[in-house]
């Protein structure tokens, strides 16, 4: 544990942001899984789930949680699943 006050605060803020980042990434993964399951089951609400998945991917990319190329690759793959 650091002794300097600023370093102590930095530890607290980094822990807080790490928790928020994990929540954001987890919700992104959940949205993607829901969409993939809906496609496999042939549900009619798959287009709505695609929009939600793309939105969550874009939010994660804008926050720097995932690289923008990974975000574009994931969105492309999800859109291709809909076309099949």
C-alpha positions as CSV (number, residue, x, y, z in Angstrom):
1,X,0.0,0.0,0.0
2,X,1.4,3.4,-0.9
3,X,2.2,6.0,1.7
4,X,1.7,9.1,-0.4
5,X,-1.8,10.5,-0.3
6,X,-2.0,11.0,-4.1
7,X,-0.9,7.5,-4.7
8,X,-3.5,6.2,-2.2
9,X,-6.2,8.1,-4.1
10,X,-4.9,6.8,-7.4
11,X,-5.2,3.2,-6.1
12,X,-8.8,3.9,-5.1
13,X,-9.8,5.4,-8.4
14,X,-8.1,2.7,-10.5
15,X,-9.9,0.0,-8.5
16,X,-13.2,1.9,-9.1
17,X,-12.6,2.3,-12.9
18,X,-11.5,-1.4,-13.1
19,X,-14.9,-2.4,-11.7
20,X,-16.7,-0.1,-14.1
21,X,-14.7,-1.5,-17.1
22,X,-15.4,-5.1,-16.1
23,X,-19.2,-4.3,-15.9
24,X,-19.1,-2.6,-19.3
25,X,-17.2,-5.5,-21.0
26,X,-19.4,-8.1,-19.3
27,X,-22.6,-6.4,-20.6
28,X,-21.1,-6.3,-24.0
29,X,-20.4,-10.0,-24.0
30,X,-23.9,-10.7,-22.6
31,X,-25.5,-8.7,-25.5
32,X,-23.4,-10.6,-28.0
33,X,-24.3,-14.0,-26.5
34,X,-28.0,-13.1,-26.4
35,X,-27.9,-12.1,-30.1
36,X,-26.0,-15.3,-31.1
37,X,-28.5,-17.5,-29.2
38,X,-31.4,-15.7,-30.8
39,X,-30.0,-16.3,-34.3
40,X,-29.4,-20.0,-33.6
41,X,-33.0,-20.4,-32.2
42,X,-34.4,-18.4,-35.1
43,X,-36.1,-15.8,-33.0
44,X,-37.8,-12.8,-34.7
45,X,-36.3,-10.2,-32.4
46,X,-32.8,-10.8,-33.7
47,X,-32.6,-7.5,-35.4
48,X,-33.4,-5.7,-32.1
49,X,-30.7,-7.7,-30.3
50,X,-28.2,-6.9,-33.1
51,X,-28.8,-3.2,-32.5
52,X,-28.2,-3.7,-28.8
53,X,-25.1,-5.7,-29.4
54,X,-23.6,-3.2,-31.8
55,X,-24.4,-0.4,-29.4
56,X,-22.6,-2.1,-26.5
57,X,-19.6,-2.9,-28.8
58,X,-19.4,0.8,-29.8
59,X,-19.6,1.9,-26.2
60,X,-16.8,-0.4,-25.2
61,X,-14.7,0.8,-28.1
62,X,-15.3,4.4,-27.3
63,X,-14.2,3.9,-23.7
64,X,-11.0,2.2,-24.9
65,X,-12.0,-1.2,-23.4
66,X,-11.5,-2.9,-26.8
67,X,-9.6,-1.8,-29.8
68,X,-11.6,-0.1,-32.6
69,X,-10.5,-2.8,-35.1
70,X,-11.8,-5.5,-32.8
71,X,-15.1,-3.6,-32.5
72,X,-15.4,-3.4,-36.3
73,X,-14.5,-7.0,-36.7
74,X,-17.1,-8.1,-34.1
75,X,-19.8,-6.0,-35.7
76,X,-19.1,-7.3,-39.1
77,X,-19.3,-10.9,-37.9
78,X,-22.5,-10.4,-36.1
79,X,-24.1,-8.7,-39.1
80,X,-22.9,-11.6,-41.3
81,X,-24.7,-14.0,-39.0
82,X,-28.0,-12.1,-39.6
83,X,-27.5,-12.4,-43.4
84,X,-27.2,-16.2,-43.3
